[in-house]
């Protein structure tokens, strides 16, 4: 999952500047939402001259298909928990 998010952010913000994954995400990532069949990657809006004009609606969202991998951990819907 982490690799898919990093790759999506790198594809959206191509750069020749050497930057590690942590710096890239710190600079551009606002949040990640985990949906049933997708990851919704919300990016920070570009720098603006007037910070008061910036709001959450301006944030760009990238939708990535995702499905949970099989796991041995019980799910929260497991009645035996």
Beta strands, then each sheet from edge to edge (+ up, - down):
strand 1: 29-34
strand 2: 38-43
strand 3: 60-65
sheet 1: 1+ 2- 3+
end
